[in-house]
Amino acid sequence: MIKRNKLPEVLQSKTLKTYKNKKLNTANFGDFTHSDYQVFLHLVSKIGGVDSSGKYLQPENLQREHVLTASEFRDVFNSDINNCYRFLNKACKKLMKTSITLEKIELNEVWEINICSTAKYNKKEGRITVKFTDDIMPYLAQVRKRFVLYNLKEIANFGSLYTTRLYELIQEFKETGWMLKSIDQLRKVFAVGDNKFKLYGNFKAKILNHACKEINNNYDMDLRFEEEKEGRKVVAVKFFFKKTLVHKVTNQKTGISKNVYQKPKLLVKNKEDKVKQINSDILEGQLSFDDLKINNNTKPMNSVITSLLAKIFPHKK
C-alpha cells in the first residue's frame, strides 16, 4: 500500500496579512499601477497560514492557486464595486505579462521572475483566479526572519503606489526607527528608472515628499528624511520614524513565549476633520513557535495585554 504524505491542517488568520521575502520587498515591479499592486498584495495575503501547532507553513505546503473577488477587494480597499471589476480585469492581464526584477547581489546577477503561470478573469462572477509560478513561491514563503509582515488593511487608505512601497520598506526596519537607502535603490523600488523624474528635485517632490506626507496623514509615525550628499549631489536618503514596540508575552497554559508588535497609531479623522488616534493592529511575532523560548521572568500574557489596553484606553474601566 502506497503511503501518501498528509497535508497539514491550515489555519488562516482572520486578519489578512502580507508576507514577502525581503528581496521581493525591494524588487522592481516594472509598470505596475497602484491598483495592479494592490491586487497582487491581496492575492499574496491569501497564501499565508499556520498549521495546527502554530508553525508557519513550509514552502512545499503553500497553495499556488488563489481566487480574488471584486467584493473582497472592495471590502479591503474601500473602492467602488464597478472600479473593482475593472481593476481585477486589468490586473489579470498585467500579472501574466509582467516579470519582477530581483537583484541577486550575492551572485552578481539580476533575475527576471514571472509572477504567475495562469490568470483567469470571470466576467460573470467578477473574480480572478491566479496560479503563482514555482519561481516566485520561495519569495512568498513565510521563512523565519527573512520576510516582511504587515496587515493588508494598513495600506488600504494610501492613494499612491510610491506611498505603499515606502511603507513596505519601513516595515523591514520598523524596530530600528530609521533606514538608509541610496537614490539608486529607491529608484529601483519605485520603478522610475533613469528617465522619469531625472532631476532629484522632482524625485523628491513627486515621490519622497508626497509619500512621507501621506503616511504621516494616516499614521502617528513622524516620518521624515535627511539627505546624504557626496559633494553637491544627493546620493542617499536616511529616513526616521517612530519605532514599533515589541513586547514579549507568555501563554499561561502552554508556557510558550512570543513577541507582540505594537505599531504607531492609526490616525482617523472625524466629521469635523479633527484627528484622533486609535491603536493599530497588534501583530503577532514573525518567528515560528519552534524558535520561541520560554522565559520564566516574562510577565503572563494576560497581564501584558491588560497593561497595553490600559494605555490605549486609559478611561475605560
N, C-alpha and C positions, 0 to 999 in steps of 0.2 A: 504494500500500500504506500502510495506516494504521500509524504507529509508536506503540506503547504504552510509557508510562513503566514501566521495570522497577523493582519494589520492591526496596529494598536488602536484602542478606542480614542477618538479625537474629541477633545473638549474645546469648544470655541468660546472666546471671550465675548461678553455682552457688549463691550466697547470695541469698535473697530480699531485695530492698531496696525500701523505700517511698519514692516520690518525690512531693512535694506542693509546689505553689506556696505561697509564704509567706502569701498572702492566704487560701488554703484552710486553712493551718495554724492560723490564728486565727479561722476561721469558726465559726458556731454550728450544731451538728449536732442541734439540737432534742431530741427524746425518744429518741435512740439509747441503747440499753443498752450495756454493755461488750461483750457478745458480738456485737451488731449492728455495733459499730465495728470489732471485730477482723475480722469477715468483710469489711467494707468495705476495711480496710487490706490484707488478704490478696489481695483482688481487684486492688487498686491495684498491689501488688508484681508482678503478672503483666504489667503494661503496659510497664514499663521494658525497655531493651535498648540495645545499640550496634550500629552497622554494622561491616562488615569492617575499616574503617580506624580503629575505636575511637571514632568520634563518636557522641554521644547522638542517638537518633532524633529527627527533627523531628516536630512535632505531626501533620502530614498523613500520616506514615508509621506512626503508632501504631495498634494494633488496638483497636477499641472493644469487641469481644465476647470474654468470657473465661469459663472454666469453673473452678469450685472444688469439689473433692470433700470428703466428710466425713473421709476418711482423710488428705488433705493438711492439712486444718485441725487434725486431731488431732496430726499429727506436729510442727506448729509450736507449738501452744498446749497440748500435753500434756493434752488433755481426754478424757473418756470418750467412746467412739465413739457411744454412744446419745445422749449430750448433743450431740454434733456434728451428728447428723441433725436434732435439734430446733433447734439454733442456726441452721443453714442454712435450714431451712424458715421460721423466724420472720424471719430477716434478709431473705429473699427478698421478703416482703410489706412489710417496713419500708423497704427500698431503693426500692421502687416508689412508695410513698405519701409519702415524706419529701423535702422540699426543704432545701437548705443555704442559710443566711443569710449573705451576704457583704456587708461594709460597704465601699463604694467611696468612700473619703474624698475622693479627688481629684475625684470627680464630685458629691460631696454626695448620694449615693444609696445605698440599701440594696437589694441584689438577692436574689431567691429563685431558686435554680437547682435543677432536678430532677436527681437522681443518674443514673438510668437510664431508658431508653425501654422496655426489656423485661426481665423477670426470670422465669426458669422454674426450678421445683424438680422434679427427677426422683426420685420416691419409691423406685423400684426400685433405682436406681444410687446414690442418696444424693449427689446433686450439684446445684449450681445453675449456671445459665448466665445471665450478666448482660451486657446491652449498654448501655454508658455513653452518655449524651446528648452531642450535639455541644457543648452549652454548657459542660459540665463538663470536657471533654477538655483545653482550654487550661490548666486549673489542675492537670492531672495530667501535663503535659508536662515534660520534663527541660530547662527553659530555663536557660541559663547564668546562674549567680549569683542566680537568683530562686526556687530551690526548696530544700526541706529534704530531706535524705537520711539514712536510717538503716536498719540491718538489722532485718528483721521480728522476728528472734529476740530482739532487745534488749528488747522489751516483752512477751515471752511469759509471764513469771512474774508480771506485775502482775495484781492481783485487782480493780482499781478503774478505772473509766473516767477518773476525775479524775487518777489517777496517770499513766495513759497520756498524757492530754492535757498535763499539766505536763511530762512527759518530752519530748514533742514540741516544746513551746515552748522548752525549754532547748536543743534541737538547733540552733535558729536562732542562738543566741548562744554556742555551745559553745566558740568560740575566744576569747571575751572573759572568761569566768569570772563574769559577772553579767548580770542583766537586770532591768529595771524595768517593772512593769505596774500600771496603775490597777485599782482594785477593779471598776470598771465593765467594763474589758476582760476581767478574769478571770471575771466573772460570765457574760459572753457566751461565752467559750471553754468554760467548764464547763457552759454551757446551764442555769443555775439560775434565770435571770430575777430578778425583783424579789420573787417570792412565796416562794421556797424559801431557807431559811437567811437570813431577813431581817436578823437581828442579826449583826453582824460576828463576835462571839464564837463563834457557831455555825458560821459560814462558815469561820472559822479552824480550829476543832477538827475539823469533819467533812471538810473538803477540804484545806486547806493543810497542817495538821499531819500528817494521815493520808498524803497524797501524798508529802510530804518523807520521812516515816519509811519508807514502802515503797520509795522509790527508794534511800535510804541502806542499807536492808537488802539490796538487790540489787547496788549498785554502790559502789565506794570513791570517792564523789563529794563527801562532806562538804557536802551541800546544806543550806542554812539560809536564813532570810529576816529582814529588818528591815522595820518598818512606817514608812511616811511619813504624817505627820499634818498636817491643817490645823486648828489649834486642838486639840480633843479627838477629832476624827473621823479615822479611818484612811481615807485616800483612795488610797493606793498601797502596793505591796509591792515591795521590792528583794530579789531572790534572789541568793545567792552559791553558787558550786560550783567544783569543780576543772576547769580548762580542758582541752580536748582539744589534745594536742600535734600540731603539724604538722611533717612532715619532707619536704623536697624531695629527690627521688631522680631519678637519670638512668639510663635504659636504655643499657647499654654498646653494644649493637648498633645501635639506632636513633638514639641521641643525644637522644631526647625526654625532657624532664623533666616530672615531675608531683608533686603533693602526696600524701603518705600521712598519714592521720589516725589517731592513736593515742588511743583514748578511755580514760576512767577504768576501772579494772579491775573485772571482774565478781566478786562475792562468792559463793562456793559453800560451803554447809555440808555437813560430812561426817556420818557416823552418830553421832558423839559431839557433834554440834551445834556443832562448832568451825568458825569461818570461815576459809577460805583464799582467796587472791586468784589469779585467773587472768586473763590478758590478754584484753580484749575484742577483737572482730573489728577488724582494721586496715582501715579503709575507704579506698578509692582516692579521689583528689580529685574534686571536683564539676565541674571545668572540662572542656570538650571539648578534644580533642587540638589543635585549631586555636589555642587560647588558651595552650598550654603553650610556654614559651620555653626554649631550650637555654642552660644556664648552665655555662660552662667551669670555674667554680670549685666546681661541685657534686660531691659525692662520688659514685662509681659506686653503682648500685642495690644490687649485691651486698654492698658494704662497709657500707652504711647498714642494710640488713636484718639483716646479721650482727651489727652493733652492737646493734640493737634486740633481737634474740633473745638476745644475751649478757646484756642487762639483765633480760630476762624470765625466762630460765633460767640463772642465774649458775653453777650447779653442773654443768650439762650440758657434757660435752666431746665 
